[in-house]
Amino acid sequence: MSKPLFSKRQRLLLGWGAISVVVVLVLAYLAFTVKPPDDPATPSDDGTEGITNLYGSKTNIVKFSFEERREAAGINFHHFPATRRSLMPGIG
């Protein structure tokens, strides 16, 4: 009986090495050929953002203004006038 060309350990290394090389090549092919999906937030040709355009909805701009209600609520707040060197009280 003749001696085998490769030992069992060498055959396992060659077999699993070949499988891993094939898997890496397939993954590399997929990584470089598959186009990623378009970002839905990318502005389209008509200027609307992708998500708004995707669902075909038109947005209505609602105008509003803020009204000073601090005094009516009884809040009397005055900001600290000096510049602090630290956020910890008593340090700076």
Summary of the structure (lengths in Angstrom):
residues: 92
radius of gyration: 33.9
end to end distance: 89.9
largest distance: 104.0
contacts: 107
relative contact order: 0.05
helix: 35%
strand: 0%
